[in-house]
């Protein structure tokens, strides 16, 4: 008899689990808000970011020239600068004040100042200087200005040294021009582009943030529809912690398994971003990442009291989380306090692990620290989710008992 009861309980629990899973699916696709965060945002935002940064690098940055030397050598320097892909000379100014006015009007983003002694100093064997002034409100403009002027100055230095050396062979010219030959190789980002650097981190963070917003919105809706404003509805199928957690989690996991393939595989392929990781390693890495994101979102949904609350709590965190992940800001420069805070979020380990696998070709064993950390997070947040829903079940039962006692008391009055 007891054995029969035990198996009946297991059977009932499994039936309730799939009932909750089906209800969560229905609620997801009936609720326009949740549908936007779970489907529309992951489908549209990666394309938007990709199209914005599709050019990868900034080319033909407008710049002005103040040539106080007015010599053949200074004109050669200016011609070579204008011939680079990074800078376009849009004006020649008589003095710095005129150049500053053009910069203030945002008609140019940099000033190249060649002093009057430029050509004379070179002729006398004295080191000459060229000053560049950049609009630092856009760091990519500074990068283009610096790279173009550095490349041209090195090229002209080489020609000047060779002309003065009096060599008789090409080999002597090569050694004179570059006694130490250097070669610049950009690893894992051959175009030195912004998209290849930023988009992978944004994509993996987007999975966490949309889960937070979608699950938070669903939790707010559940509270608004509940008579006692509890997270767990008054329904006999919701009479167990594990069936609720696994039922809801399975629904979210199935949806985001498909979304993850689109966001992390198809979108980078559309925009021809680096994808040199092994699919097997990427899939195995995403298993704990999605689990930790889902259970993390279900845990923090306890703070959501209505549908609008999740927008106020979670949306603003996207930019700080991107910074403290160590991708858009050097990890060594992050204060220890914020580094410890970042370990609470699955995106920190998810971003670093995904970038190393997808963009740098690392294997799962080479991202073992991030991989294990995500499994630990998934286990920890699974436990906290169970505790949250257990507490909600107890609250719901208490409210029902209190309501029953109230009705019983009222009915007994004459």
C-alpha positions, 0 to 999 in steps of 0.5 A: 500500500505504501509502495503504491502511494509512493509511486502515485506521488511520483506519478502525480509529481511528474504530471504536475511538472508537465502541467506547469511546463505547458502552462508556462509555455501558454503564458509565455506566448499569450503574454505580449510583454514576455513574448517581446523579451523572449522572442522579439528582442533576441531576434532583433537586437543582435541584428541592430547591433550588427548593422550599427558596427558592421563597418568594424573600423572608422575610416576617413576621419575628417581632419584639418591641417595647420602647416606653419612650415609650408615646405616641400617636406611638410606637404609630402607629410600631409599628402601621405596622411591624406592618402591613408585609409584612416584620415581625410584632410578636409581643410587647411587652416592658417592658425590654430584658432581657425582649426579649433573653430572647425573642431568646435563645429564638429566638421573635423575630429582632429588637428595636425599641426606642423611647426615652422621649424619642421623642415629646417630641423630635419635639414640640420639633423635635429629631431622634428616634431608634428603635433596632433590634437584629437577629439577625445569624445570619440576614442575611435577618432583618436585611434585613426589619427594616431595610427595614420600619423605614426605610420607616415612618420615611420615611413618618412623616417625610413626614407630620410635615414636611407637618403643620408646613409649613402648606401650602395646596395638595397640590402644596406638600405633595408638595414638602415631603414629598419635595423630591427624589423617589426611585424604587427599581427592582430590576433583573433581580430584581424581587422582591428574592428570594434564589432569583432571585439564587442558584439560577442560579449553583447550577445552572451549578455543579451541572453541573461538580460532578456531572461531576467526581464522576461521571467521578471515580467512573468513573475509580476503578472503572476502576482497581479493575477494572484488574489494574495499577491503571491508568486505561486498560483492557487492551484493543486498542481503547484503543490510542490517545490521541485515540480514548479522549479523544474516545470518553469525552468524546462520551459525557459530552457527549451525556448532559449536553447533555440534562441541561443543557436540564433544569437550565438551562431547565426548572427555572427555568421551573418556579419562574418564575425570570428567563429573558430571554436568547436561547436561541441565545446560551445554547446557544452559551455552553454548548458551551465550558462543557460541553467545559471541564467534561468535559475538566477532570474527565477531567484531574483524574480522574488523582488518583482511585485508588478510587471513594471518593476523588472524594467526599473530593476534590470534594464540599467544593469546591462552596461555595468555588467558589460564593464565589470566582465573585463571585456570592454574595460580591462579586468586588471583595472576593475576595483576588487569590490566590483570584481567580487560583485561580478561573480554573482552574475552568470554573464561574467563567466559566460562572456569570458568563456564564450569569447575565449571559445568562439573568438580565440578557439579555446577548448573546454578544458582551457576554459575550465575555470569559467565552466566550473564556475557556471556549474557552481552558479547553476547549482547555487541558484537552483537551491535559492530558487527552490527556497524561494518557491518553497517559501511562496508555497508556505505563504500561499497555504497560510493565506488560504488557511487564514481565508478559510478561518475567516470565512468559517468565523463569519459564517458562525456569527448569528 
